[in-house]
Amino acid sequence: MAYLLPVWKDAHMNLRAISLIALPVIALLTLPGCGPGGEGVSQSDTAAVIVRRGNGEDPGTLDPARAEGVHAFNVIDDLYEGLLTRDAAGNIIAGVAESWTVSDDGLVYRFRLRDDARWSNGVAVGASHFVAGIQRALTPETGSTYASLLYPIENAQAVAEGSKPVTALGVTAEDEQSLVIRLQDPAPYLPSLLTMSIAFPFLDDGLGEQGRFSDPARFVGNGPFLLAEWEPGSHVRLRKNPLFREAGEVAIDEVVYYPVSEPIAEVNMYRAGELDITFGVPGSHVAQLRETHASELRIAPYLALYYLAFDLSEAPLDNLSLRQALSMAIDREALVRLLGRGEQPAYGLVPDGLNNYSPARLDWMSLPAVERLAEARALYAAAGFSGDRALQITLLYDAGDFHETIALAVSEMWRENLGIDVRLDKREWQYFLATRNDRAGWQVMRFAWTGDFDHPATFADIFRSTSAQNLPGYASERYDQLLAEAEATVVADEQMRLYAAAEAVLLEDAPIVPLYFYVSKHLVAPAISGYESNVFDRHPSRYLKKQ
């Protein structure tokens, strides 16, 4: 689940997707009336320990198989527990599975489930529930956009495409405490996938799906918290699950998520004591917050890429020279200086820092600016455009955080450096999401992707020709073949070499313009402990404490 970074979390998700909105650089002003005014707070127990968290936007859905963005995943991580999970620092640890083994060829994983794991209705969590959850995620009728993440599992792609029944899937329960997962090819990152909602268990209550993930009266989960209230546009309130296997170690009684899409409003809520943890921090305020809230400002490396996707299905962006010119004409260093939040210019698909991986980079990244711009103009002319025949193009982006600032900066660079006529099209997040798969509705789209595991596949796989997350519709036999070869090898160094070769092919074909790699940014109240920064930017509420 590479998280799709949405709205302003700089997804993703979208994203994972991610978002940045246009903000004027202004002083922090406390805006009256921007707080929750007590909404979402339990009235039954005023002594309850309550953590209030910003969440950027509404979750959209709390269905683990259908959730798409980080706004949903944040909440779902509190409601469910997978076979494996992550600790506060982002490390993979045992979840419902107390232990597991891997065959020598890397193709068979065996999990031993705990006997004390319970659903919130008292039913024991069994291996058959994980079989049901993974089968449901891959069933075409479910329509999961993240089903392709499970394709390493034997017959998973065939099941998702409807050519084989779910019973052919390589996930079986030998008994309720023993689960076996068989893979098509070695996938050393499978444990990371199993911490994600796409692999969470499913308990069929026989009443159909209407309301089962949104109505607190029907909701059944196996995580540390339960759904207590959901008022779209206002808040999602969770309460502690007394049947969670480690309920005694959960120090929080309630968690309230607020969908505050305006970054400045969220900071003001935090300053007013109405939030304990923010979803993010507006870039225009980072410098000031470093002075005024230094101990509360948490900035850390983040496994996420912000990029522009081209519609490759029709002219003019089916022209490789034009796409390369557009990429070269963007000054990434100037963009990150504009943001001023520690982001790193991106000249590749995969961020630095992945274990045992040397990522590919655009071969022109070290060219002096003058030479780079001259090459961009030559490519633009080779594509058939000039001052007399300027390219007209539309850039689609979503409202929130710095997205408009980025869109304005990119469009100005294209105008100044190449003479392009750029039209900007801003959409609200949900309309933006609905548009992404309709390429007739856009030419260039801003997007972002958050990696889910410490492996280049978390970025490379989204641009397979068969991936539901492949925004530009990129289809390269060479790219797909390199990924297939990488998956088939169990030699770690050779596998990493093949992924780097695939990344180089994608960069040469330019279906996207990588702009920058993210950092996470949050404000965390002094009363909160147990919050640890990690590259996944995942912070389950079960580890938090509040004085």
C-alpha positions as CSV (number, residue, x, y, z in Angstrom):
1,M,0.0,0.0,0.0
2,A,2.2,2.4,-1.0
3,Y,0.2,5.0,0.6
4,L,-1.4,7.3,-1.9
5,L,-0.6,10.7,-0.6
6,P,-3.6,12.9,-0.7
7,V,-4.5,16.3,0.3
8,W,-1.8,18.0,2.1
9,K,0.1,15.4,3.9
10,D,2.9,15.5,1.9
11,A,-1.1,10.0,-0.2
12,H,-0.8,8.5,-1.7
13,M,-1.6,9.2,-1.8
14,N,-1.8,8.9,-2.1
15,L,-0.5,7.6,-2.0
16,R,0.1,6.0,0.0
17,A,-0.9,9.6,-2.1
18,I,0.4,13.4,-1.0
19,S,-0.5,17.0,-1.3
20,L,0.8,20.5,-1.1
21,I,-1.5,23.6,-1.2
22,A,-1.1,27.2,-2.1
23,L,-0.4,29.3,1.0
24,P,0.7,32.9,1.3
25,V,3.7,33.3,3.6
26,I,1.9,35.0,6.5
27,A,2.3,35.2,10.2
28,L,0.6,32.6,12.4
29,L,-2.8,34.1,13.3
30,T,-5.2,32.4,15.6
31,L,-8.4,32.1,13.6
32,P,-11.6,32.3,15.7
33,G,-14.1,29.5,15.2
34,C,-11.6,27.1,13.6
35,G,-11.6,24.5,16.4
36,P,-13.8,21.5,16.9
37,G,-15.6,23.0,19.8
38,G,-15.8,19.7,21.6
39,E,-17.2,17.6,18.7
40,G,-16.1,14.0,18.9
41,V,-15.4,14.1,22.6
42,S,-17.0,11.4,24.7
43,Q,-19.7,12.9,27.0
44,S,-19.9,9.7,29.0
45,D,-16.6,10.0,30.8
46,T,-15.0,13.4,31.2
47,A,-12.0,11.7,32.8
48,A,-11.2,9.7,29.7
49,V,-7.7,10.1,28.2
50,I,-8.4,11.5,24.8
51,V,-5.9,12.2,22.0
52,R,-7.0,14.6,19.3
53,R,-5.3,14.1,15.9
54,G,-5.4,16.1,12.7
55,N,-6.1,14.0,9.7
56,G,-6.1,16.3,6.7
57,E,-9.3,15.0,5.1
58,D,-12.1,12.5,5.7
59,P,-11.1,8.9,5.4
60,G,-13.6,8.3,2.6
61,T,-13.9,4.7,3.6
62,L,-12.8,2.5,6.6
63,D,-13.0,-0.6,4.5
64,P,-9.4,-2.0,4.6
65,A,-9.7,-3.5,1.1
66,R,-11.0,-0.3,-0.5
67,A,-9.2,2.4,1.4
68,E,-7.0,4.5,-0.8
69,G,-5.4,7.4,1.0
70,V,-3.3,8.1,4.1
71,H,-6.4,9.7,5.7
72,A,-8.1,6.3,5.8
73,F,-5.0,4.3,6.6
74,N,-4.2,6.4,9.7
75,V,-7.6,5.4,11.2
76,I,-7.6,1.8,9.9
77,D,-4.3,1.2,11.6
78,D,-6.0,1.9,14.9
79,L,-9.0,-0.4,14.1
80,Y,-7.4,-3.5,12.9
81,E,-4.3,-5.6,13.4
82,G,-2.6,-7.7,10.7
83,L,-0.6,-10.9,10.8
84,L,2.4,-8.6,11.4
85,T,2.4,-5.0,12.5
86,R,4.9,-2.2,13.2
87,D,6.1,-0.8,16.4
88,A,6.3,2.9,17.2
89,A,9.6,3.2,15.4
90,G,8.3,1.6,12.3
91,N,10.0,-1.8,12.8
92,I,8.1,-4.9,11.8
93,I,6.9,-7.0,14.8
94,A,4.6,-9.9,15.4
95,G,0.9,-9.0,15.2
96,V,-1.9,-11.7,15.2
97,A,0.9,-14.1,14.1
98,E,3.1,-14.8,17.0
99,S,5.8,-16.4,14.8
100,W,6.6,-17.2,11.2
101,T,9.1,-19.1,9.0
102,V,10.3,-18.8,5.4
103,S,11.3,-21.6,3.1
104,D,14.9,-21.7,1.7
105,D,13.6,-20.7,-1.7
106,G,11.7,-17.7,-0.3
107,L,8.4,-19.0,-1.7
108,V,6.5,-20.3,1.3
109,Y,5.7,-18.4,4.5
110,R,4.1,-20.2,7.4
111,F,2.5,-18.3,10.2
112,R,1.5,-19.4,13.7
113,L,-1.4,-17.4,15.0
114,R,-1.9,-16.4,18.6
115,D,-4.7,-18.1,20.5
116,D,-5.6,-14.9,22.4
117,A,-6.5,-12.6,19.5
118,R,-10.2,-11.7,19.4
119,W,-12.6,-9.7,17.3
120,S,-14.4,-7.0,19.2
121,N,-17.5,-9.3,19.3
122,G,-15.6,-12.0,21.1
123,V,-14.9,-14.3,18.2
124,A,-11.4,-15.7,18.0
125,V,-9.3,-14.3,15.1
126,G,-8.4,-17.3,13.0
127,A,-6.3,-18.1,9.9
128,S,-9.5,-18.4,7.9
129,H,-10.2,-14.7,8.5
130,F,-6.9,-13.7,6.9
131,V,-7.7,-16.0,4.0
132,A,-11.1,-14.3,3.6
133,G,-9.5,-10.8,3.9
134,I,-6.9,-11.4,1.2
135,Q,-9.4,-13.2,-1.1
136,R,-11.8,-10.3,-0.7
137,A,-9.1,-7.7,-1.5
138,L,-8.3,-9.6,-4.7
139,T,-11.9,-10.3,-5.8
140,P,-12.7,-8.1,-8.9
141,E,-16.0,-7.1,-7.5
142,T,-14.3,-5.5,-4.5
143,G,-12.6,-3.0,-6.7
144,S,-9.5,-2.6,-4.6
145,T,-7.0,-0.2,-6.1
146,Y,-4.2,-1.8,-4.1
147,A,-4.9,-5.4,-5.1
148,S,-1.8,-5.4,-7.2
149,L,0.4,-5.2,-4.1
150,L,-0.6,-8.8,-3.4
151,Y,0.4,-10.0,-6.8
152,P,3.5,-11.8,-5.5
153,I,1.1,-14.3,-4.0
154,E,0.6,-17.4,-6.1
155,N,-2.3,-16.9,-8.6
156,A,-3.1,-13.5,-7.1
157,Q,-3.1,-11.6,-10.4
158,A,-5.2,-14.2,-12.1
159,V,-7.7,-14.0,-9.3
160,A,-7.8,-10.2,-9.5
161,E,-8.3,-10.4,-13.2
162,G,-11.1,-12.9,-12.9
163,S,-9.3,-15.7,-14.8
164,K,-9.0,-18.0,-11.7
165,P,-11.3,-18.5,-8.7
166,V,-10.3,-17.2,-5.3
167,T,-9.8,-20.8,-4.2
168,A,-6.8,-21.0,-6.5
169,L,-5.1,-18.3,-4.4
170,G,-1.9,-19.4,-2.6
171,V,-3.2,-18.5,0.8
172,T,-4.6,-21.4,2.9
173,A,-5.5,-22.1,6.5
174,E,-4.2,-25.5,7.6
175,D,-6.1,-24.9,10.8
176,E,-7.3,-21.8,12.7
177,Q,-3.8,-21.2,14.2
178,S,-1.8,-22.1,11.0
179,L,-1.7,-19.9,7.8
180,V,0.4,-20.7,4.7
181,I,1.2,-18.1,2.0
182,R,2.8,-19.4,-1.2
183,L,4.4,-16.9,-3.6
184,Q,4.8,-16.8,-7.4
185,D,8.3,-15.4,-7.0
186,P,10.5,-14.5,-4.0
187,A,9.2,-11.3,-2.4
188,P,11.4,-10.5,0.6
189,Y,9.2,-7.5,1.3
190,L,6.1,-9.7,2.0
191,P,6.3,-9.1,5.8
192,S,5.9,-5.3,5.1
193,L,2.9,-6.0,2.9
194,L,1.3,-7.9,5.7
195,T,1.4,-4.9,7.9
196,M,-0.9,-3.1,5.5
197,S,-4.7,-2.9,5.4
198,I,-4.9,-4.7,2.1
199,A,-3.9,-7.9,4.0
200,F,-6.0,-7.4,7.1
201,P,-8.5,-10.1,8.2
202,F,-12.2,-10.1,7.4
203,L,-15.0,-11.4,9.5
204,D,-18.3,-11.9,7.5
205,D,-21.2,-11.3,9.8
206,G,-23.7,-12.4,7.1
207,L,-25.5,-9.0,7.0
208,G,-24.0,-7.6,3.8
209,E,-21.6,-4.8,3.6
210,Q,-23.9,-1.8,3.9
211,G,-22.8,0.1,6.9
212,R,-20.4,-2.5,8.3
213,F,-17.4,-0.2,8.0
214,S,-19.2,3.1,8.9
215,D,-21.9,2.3,11.4
216,P,-20.5,1.9,15.0
217,A,-23.4,-0.4,15.8
218,R,-22.2,-2.9,13.1
219,F,-18.5,-2.3,13.2
220,V,-16.3,-5.3,14.2
221,G,-12.6,-5.0,14.4
222,N,-9.6,-6.7,15.9
223,G,-7.4,-3.7,16.6
224,P,-6.7,-1.6,19.7
225,F,-9.6,0.7,19.1
226,L,-13.2,0.5,17.9
227,L,-15.3,2.9,15.7
228,A,-17.4,5.0,18.1
229,E,-18.7,7.8,15.9
230,W,-18.1,9.1,12.4
231,E,-19.5,12.4,11.2
232,P,-18.1,13.1,7.8
233,G,-16.7,16.6,7.6
234,S,-16.5,16.8,11.4
235,H,-14.6,13.9,13.0
236,V,-14.0,10.2,13.5
237,R,-14.0,9.1,17.1
238,L,-12.5,5.8,18.3
239,R,-12.7,4.2,21.7
240,K,-10.4,1.6,23.3
241,N,-11.2,-2.0,22.4
242,P,-11.4,-3.9,25.7
243,L,-11.0,-7.3,23.8
244,F,-7.8,-6.3,22.1
245,R,-5.1,-8.8,23.0
246,E,-2.8,-6.1,24.5
247,A,-5.6,-3.8,25.8
248,G,-3.7,-3.5,29.1
249,E,-0.8,-1.8,27.3
250,V,-3.0,0.8,25.5
251,A,-3.0,4.0,27.5
252,I,-5.5,6.0,25.5
253,D,-9.2,5.7,26.0
254,E,-10.3,7.6,22.9
255,V,-8.8,9.0,19.7
256,V,-10.5,11.7,17.7
257,Y,-9.4,12.4,14.1
258,Y,-10.3,15.8,12.6
259,P,-10.4,16.2,8.8
260,V,-8.8,19.7,8.8
261,S,-7.8,20.3,5.2
262,E,-6.5,23.9,5.8
263,P,-3.0,23.7,7.2
264,I,-3.0,27.1,8.9
265,A,-6.3,26.3,10.6
266,E,-4.8,23.1,11.9
267,V,-1.8,24.8,13.3
268,N,-4.1,27.3,15.0
269,M,-6.1,24.5,16.5
270,Y,-2.9,23.0,17.8
271,R,-1.8,26.3,19.3
272,A,-5.2,26.6,20.9
273,G,-4.9,23.2,22.5
274,E,-7.6,21.6,20.4
275,L,-5.2,19.2,18.7
276,D,-2.4,17.0,20.2
277,I,-0.9,15.9,16.9
278,T,-1.1,17.7,13.6
279,F,-1.5,16.0,10.3
280,G,1.3,18.1,8.9
281,V,2.8,21.6,9.0
282,P,2.4,24.3,6.4
283,G,5.8,24.9,4.8
284,S,5.5,28.6,5.1
285,H,5.5,28.3,8.9
286,V,8.3,25.8,9.4
287,A,11.0,28.5,10.0
288,Q,8.8,30.3,12.5
289,L,7.8,27.1,14.3
290,R,11.4,26.1,14.6
291,E,11.8,29.2,16.8
292,T,8.5,29.1,18.7
293,H,7.8,25.4,19.0
294,A,11.2,23.8,18.5
295,S,10.7,20.8,20.9
296,E,7.3,20.1,19.4
297,L,8.1,20.3,15.7
298,R,9.0,16.8,14.4
299,I,10.7,16.8,10.9
300,A,12.1,13.5,9.6
301,P,13.0,11.7,6.4
302,Y,10.0,10.2,4.7
303,L,9.7,7.5,2.0
304,A,7.7,9.5,-0.5
305,L,8.0,11.1,-3.9
306,Y,6.1,14.1,-5.3
307,Y,5.8,13.9,-9.1
308,L,4.0,15.1,-12.2
309,A,2.4,12.4,-14.4
310,F,1.9,12.8,-18.2
311,D,-1.0,11.4,-20.1
312,L,0.8,9.2,-22.6
313,S,-2.3,8.1,-24.4
314,E,-2.6,10.9,-26.9
315,A,-0.8,13.9,-28.4
316,P,1.1,15.9,-27.6
317,L,2.5,14.1,-24.5
318,D,3.0,10.8,-26.4
319,N,6.1,12.5,-27.7
320,L,9.2,11.5,-25.8
321,S,11.3,14.6,-26.7
322,L,8.6,16.8,-25.4
323,R,8.3,15.0,-22.1
324,Q,12.1,15.1,-21.6
325,A,12.1,18.9,-22.4
326,L,9.4,19.5,-19.9
327,S,11.3,17.6,-17.2
328,M,14.6,19.4,-17.9
329,A,13.0,22.8,-17.9
330,I,12.0,22.5,-14.2
331,D,14.5,23.8,-11.6
332,R,14.0,21.3,-8.8
333,E,16.5,23.1,-6.5
334,A,14.4,26.3,-6.8
335,L,11.3,24.3,-5.9
336,V,12.7,22.9,-2.7
337,R,14.1,26.3,-1.7
338,L,10.5,27.7,-2.3
339,L,9.1,25.0,0.1
340,G,11.9,25.5,2.6
341,R,11.0,22.4,4.6
342,G,14.0,20.1,4.0
343,E,12.7,18.3,0.9
344,Q,15.3,16.9,-1.4
345,P,15.3,17.5,-5.2
346,A,14.3,14.3,-7.0
347,Y,16.1,13.1,-10.2
348,G,14.8,9.5,-9.9
349,L,11.9,7.4,-8.8
350,V,13.3,5.8,-5.6
351,P,14.6,8.0,-2.7
352,D,18.1,7.4,-1.3
353,G,18.5,5.3,1.9
354,L,16.9,2.0,0.9
355,N,18.8,-0.9,2.2
356,N,21.3,-2.4,-0.3
357,Y,19.9,-0.3,-3.2
358,S,21.7,2.2,-5.4
359,P,19.0,4.1,-7.2
360,A,19.2,5.3,-10.9
361,R,19.2,9.0,-11.6
362,L,18.5,11.1,-14.6
363,D,21.7,11.3,-16.6
364,W,21.5,15.0,-17.0
365,M,21.1,15.9,-13.3
366,S,24.7,17.1,-13.0
367,L,24.6,19.4,-16.0
368,P,25.1,23.1,-15.3
369,A,21.8,25.0,-15.5
370,V,22.7,26.8,-18.7
371,E,23.5,23.5,-20.5
372,R,20.4,21.8,-19.1
373,L,18.1,24.6,-20.3
374,A,19.8,24.6,-23.8
375,E,19.2,20.9,-24.1
376,A,15.5,21.3,-23.0
377,R,15.0,23.9,-25.7
378,A,16.5,21.7,-28.3
379,L,14.2,18.8,-27.3
380,Y,11.2,21.2,-27.3
381,A,12.1,22.2,-30.9
382,A,12.6,18.6,-31.9
383,A,9.1,17.9,-30.7
384,G,7.8,20.5,-33.2
385,F,7.2,23.5,-30.9
386,S,8.7,27.0,-30.9
387,G,7.9,30.5,-30.0
388,D,5.6,30.7,-33.1
389,R,4.0,27.4,-32.2
390,A,3.8,27.3,-28.5
391,L,2.6,24.2,-26.6
392,Q,-0.7,24.6,-24.8
393,I,-1.1,22.3,-21.9
394,T,-3.2,21.8,-18.7
395,L,-1.8,21.0,-15.3
396,L,-4.2,19.4,-12.9
397,Y,-3.7,19.6,-9.1
398,D,-5.7,19.5,-5.9
399,A,-6.5,22.1,-3.3
400,G,-4.5,21.9,-0.1
401,D,-1.1,22.7,1.3
402,F,1.5,23.7,-1.3
403,H,0.1,22.2,-4.4
404,E,-0.9,25.5,-5.9
405,T,2.4,27.0,-5.1
406,I,4.2,24.1,-6.9
407,A,1.8,24.3,-9.8
408,L,2.3,28.1,-10.2
409,A,6.1,27.7,-9.9
410,V,6.3,24.8,-12.5
411,S,4.0,26.6,-14.9
412,E,6.1,29.8,-14.7
413,M,9.3,27.8,-15.4
414,W,7.7,26.2,-18.4
415,R,6.5,29.6,-19.7
416,E,9.8,31.4,-19.1
417,N,12.1,28.6,-20.2
418,L,10.2,27.1,-23.1
419,G,7.4,29.6,-23.9
420,I,4.6,27.2,-23.1
421,D,1.0,28.3,-22.5
422,V,0.0,26.6,-19.3
423,R,-3.6,26.4,-18.0
424,L,-4.0,25.5,-14.3
425,D,-6.9,23.3,-13.2
426,K,-7.5,23.1,-9.4
427,R,-9.9,20.5,-8.0
428,E,-11.0,19.5,-4.5
429,W,-9.5,16.2,-3.3
430,Q,-12.4,13.9,-3.9
431,Y,-13.0,15.3,-7.4
432,F,-9.3,15.2,-8.0
433,L,-9.2,11.5,-7.1
434,A,-12.2,10.8,-9.3
435,T,-10.5,12.4,-12.3
436,R,-7.1,10.6,-12.1
437,N,-8.2,7.5,-13.9
438,D,-10.0,9.5,-16.6
439,R,-7.1,10.6,-18.8
440,A,-9.5,12.5,-21.1
441,G,-9.9,14.9,-18.2
442,W,-6.2,15.9,-17.8
443,Q,-2.8,16.2,-19.5
444,V,-0.4,16.7,-16.7
445,M,-1.4,15.7,-13.1
446,R,0.5,16.3,-9.9
447,F,0.6,13.3,-7.6
448,A,2.7,11.6,-4.9
449,W,3.5,8.2,-3.7
450,T,4.5,6.9,-0.3
451,G,6.5,3.7,0.0
452,D,5.3,1.0,2.3
453,F,8.4,-1.1,2.7
454,D,12.2,-0.9,2.5
455,H,12.5,-2.1,-1.1
456,P,12.5,-0.4,-4.5
457,A,9.5,-2.5,-5.6
458,T,7.3,-0.2,-3.5
459,F,7.9,2.5,-6.1
460,A,8.8,0.5,-9.2
461,D,5.6,-1.6,-9.1
462,I,3.2,1.3,-9.5
463,F,4.4,1.8,-13.1
464,R,4.0,-1.7,-14.3
465,S,1.7,-1.7,-17.4
466,T,-0.9,-3.7,-15.3
467,S,-0.8,-1.5,-12.2
468,A,-4.0,0.3,-11.1
469,Q,-1.8,3.0,-9.7
470,N,-0.1,3.7,-13.1
471,L,-1.4,7.2,-13.7
472,P,0.4,8.0,-17.0
473,G,-0.6,4.6,-18.5
474,Y,3.1,3.8,-19.0
475,A,3.6,0.5,-20.9
476,S,7.1,-0.7,-21.5
477,E,7.9,-4.4,-22.2
478,R,11.5,-3.8,-21.2
479,Y,10.5,-2.2,-17.9
480,D,8.0,-5.0,-17.1
481,Q,10.6,-7.7,-18.1
482,L,13.3,-6.2,-15.8
483,L,10.9,-6.2,-12.9
484,A,9.8,-9.8,-13.6
485,E,13.5,-10.8,-13.7
486,A,14.2,-9.0,-10.4
487,E,11.3,-10.8,-8.7
488,A,12.5,-14.2,-9.9
489,T,15.9,-13.9,-8.4
490,V,16.8,-14.8,-4.8
491,V,20.2,-13.2,-5.0
492,A,19.9,-9.9,-3.3
493,D,22.6,-8.0,-5.1
494,E,21.4,-9.2,-8.5
495,Q,17.8,-8.3,-7.6
496,M,18.8,-4.7,-6.7
497,R,20.8,-4.4,-9.9
498,L,17.7,-5.3,-12.0
499,Y,15.5,-2.9,-10.1
500,A,18.0,-0.1,-10.8
501,A,18.1,-1.0,-14.5
502,A,14.3,-0.9,-14.6
503,E,14.3,2.5,-12.9
504,A,16.8,3.8,-15.5
505,V,14.5,2.6,-18.3
506,L,11.5,4.5,-16.8
507,L,13.6,7.7,-16.3
508,E,14.7,7.5,-19.9
509,D,11.1,7.1,-21.1
510,A,9.9,10.0,-18.9
511,P,6.3,9.1,-18.2
512,I,6.6,11.2,-15.1
513,V,8.6,14.2,-13.8
514,P,10.0,13.4,-10.3
515,L,10.1,16.7,-8.4
516,Y,11.2,16.1,-4.9
517,F,11.4,13.6,-2.0
518,Y,9.5,14.3,1.1
519,V,10.1,14.9,4.8
520,S,7.4,14.4,7.3
521,K,6.3,17.4,9.5
522,H,4.2,17.3,12.6
523,L,3.5,19.2,15.7
524,V,3.3,16.9,18.8
525,A,2.1,18.3,22.1
526,P,4.5,18.1,25.1
527,A,1.9,16.0,26.9
528,I,2.2,13.2,24.3
529,S,4.8,10.5,24.7
530,G,5.4,7.3,22.7
531,Y,5.5,9.2,19.3
532,E,8.6,8.1,17.3
533,S,9.5,9.5,13.9
534,N,10.0,6.9,11.2
535,V,10.4,6.9,7.4
536,F,6.9,5.4,6.9
537,D,5.4,8.3,9.0
538,R,3.1,5.7,10.6
539,H,2.1,6.5,14.3
540,P,-0.5,4.1,15.6
541,S,-2.4,5.5,18.6
542,R,-1.8,2.3,20.6
543,Y,1.7,3.4,21.4
544,L,0.8,6.9,22.5
545,K,0.5,8.1,26.1
546,K,-0.8,11.5,27.3
547,Q,-0.1,13.1,30.6
